[in-house]
Amino acid sequence: MKIRIKADAHHRISSGRSQSFHAGTEVSVPKATADALVARGVAEVIGGEKPSTEEE
C-alpha cells in the first residue's frame, strides 16, 4: 500500500526488526504497516485504497 509520511516515525515489525520513516516521503509498505502508521496519525494513504478499521 502506498502512503505519505506526515511526521518522522518508527514502526516495529518484530522484536528484532523496525523501520524508520521520514516526514514528506512516499513509500510502499505492506498493508499491516500502512494501517498501523495511519492509525497513529503519522501517515496518510495515497490513491484509492483505504486503511482497515477496527469496526470492519
Backbone hydrogen bonds, N-H to C=O, Kabsch-Sander energy under -0.5 kcal/mol:
donor,donor_aa,acceptor,acceptor_aa,energy
3,I,27,V,-2.9
4,R,44,E,-2.9
5,I,25,T,-3.0
6,K,42,V,-3.0
7,A,42,V,-1.3
9,A,21,F,-2.3
11,H,19,Q,-2.7
13,I,11,H,-0.6
13,I,17,R,-2.0
14,S,17,R,-1.9
17,R,14,S,-0.8
19,Q,11,H,-2.5
21,F,9,A,-3.2
24,G,5,I,-3.1
25,T,22,H,-1.7
27,V,3,I,-2.4
29,V,1,M,-2.8
29,V,27,V,-0.6
34,A,30,P,-2.4
35,D,31,K,-3.0
36,A,32,A,-1.9
37,L,33,T,-2.3
38,V,34,A,-2.7
39,A,35,D,-2.4
40,R,36,A,-1.5
41,G,38,V,-1.2
42,V,37,L,-1.9
43,A,37,L,-0.7
44,E,4,R,-2.1
46,I,2,K,-2.6
56,E,53,T,-1.1
